[in-house]
Amino acid sequence: MQSFFYNCDIPSKVVGPGINRKVLAHNKELMICEIEFEKGSIGVLHKHFHSQCSYIISGVFEFEIDGVKKIVKAGDSTYKQPEVLHGVVCIEKGKLLDVFTPMREDLLDIK
């Protein structure tokens, strides 16, 4: 089992217009990802069976969680229950740290 994940060794993947993601440390039960957003980029509304927390590293975002929209900025965080519809709009260029449990196998580049 891998214990150390070096950001400089992890490739960034384009996951939408103006959105890049790095899958950082993870195992079967837990995963963290770093996501960079350009101003105006949109994380479309979606849902999944994982619990998810997002920590805002930098920037300003409008999150929609279960029909409720709120503005968050650096230092704030969000929680998304499993199967709850959620999405985000980047108001000021920024970066998020997403935490999932269990890990999201769909985000791994498994060949």
C-alpha positions in Angstrom: 0.0 0.0 0.0 1.3 3.4 -1.0 1.8 5.8 1.9 3.3 8.9 0.2 1.9 10.8 -2.8 4.0 13.6 -4.2 2.0 16.4 -5.9 4.9 17.0 -8.4 4.7 13.4 -9.6 0.9 13.4 -10.1 -0.3 14.4 -13.6 -3.2 16.9 -13.8 -6.2 15.8 -15.8 -8.6 18.1 -17.7 -12.0 17.2 -16.5 -14.0 20.1 -18.0 -13.5 23.5 -19.6 -11.2 25.4 -17.2 -11.1 22.5 -14.7 -8.1 20.3 -13.9 -8.0 17.5 -11.3 -5.2 15.6 -9.5 -6.1 12.5 -7.6 -3.8 12.6 -4.5 -3.6 10.1 -1.6 -6.2 7.3 -1.6 -7.0 3.8 -0.6 -10.3 1.9 -0.9 -12.0 3.8 1.9 -10.7 7.4 1.4 -9.6 9.7 -1.4 -8.4 13.3 -1.7 -8.3 15.3 -4.9 -7.0 18.7 -5.8 -9.1 20.6 -8.3 -8.1 23.9 -10.0 -10.9 26.1 -11.5 -10.6 29.0 -13.9 -13.0 31.9 -13.4 -16.4 31.0 -14.8 -15.8 27.3 -15.0 -18.7 25.0 -13.9 -18.7 21.7 -12.1 -22.1 20.5 -13.4 -24.8 19.3 -11.1 -24.3 15.6 -10.3 -24.7 13.0 -7.6 -22.9 9.9 -6.4 -23.1 7.4 -3.6 -20.0 8.7 -1.9 -19.8 11.2 1.0 -17.9 14.3 0.0 -16.3 17.2 1.7 -14.7 20.2 -0.1 -12.2 22.5 1.4 -11.7 25.8 -0.4 -7.9 26.4 -0.7 -8.2 29.6 -2.8 -10.7 31.5 -4.9 -14.5 32.1 -4.5 -17.2 29.6 -5.5 -20.9 29.3 -5.6 -21.9 25.8 -4.5 -25.3 24.3 -5.0 -26.1 21.5 -2.7 -29.6 19.9 -2.6 -31.1 23.0 -4.2 -29.4 25.5 -1.9 -26.9 27.9 -3.3 -24.2 29.6 -1.1 -21.0 31.5 -1.8 -17.8 30.1 -0.2 -14.2 31.3 -0.2 -10.7 30.3 1.0 -10.9 28.6 4.3 -14.6 27.5 4.0 -15.7 24.0 3.4 -18.8 22.0 2.3 -20.3 18.6 3.0 -22.3 16.6 0.4 -24.4 13.6 1.6 -24.5 10.5 -0.6 -26.9 10.8 -3.5 -27.5 14.6 -3.1 -27.4 16.7 -6.2 -24.6 19.2 -6.1 -22.4 21.4 -8.4 -20.2 24.5 -8.4 -19.5 27.6 -10.3 -16.1 29.3 -10.0 -16.6 33.1 -9.3 -12.8 33.8 -8.8 -10.1 31.5 -10.0 -9.3 29.0 -7.3 -8.5 25.6 -6.0 -10.5 23.0 -4.0 -9.5 19.9 -2.0 -12.2 17.2 -2.3 -12.4 14.3 0.1 -14.4 11.2 -0.7 -15.4 8.1 1.2 -15.3 5.5 0.0 -12.8 6.3 -2.7 -14.1 7.1 -6.2 -12.8 4.4 -8.5 -14.3 6.3 -11.4 -11.7 9.1 -10.9 -8.8 6.7 -11.3 -7.1 6.1 -14.7 -7.3 2.3 -14.4 -6.0 0.7 -17.6 
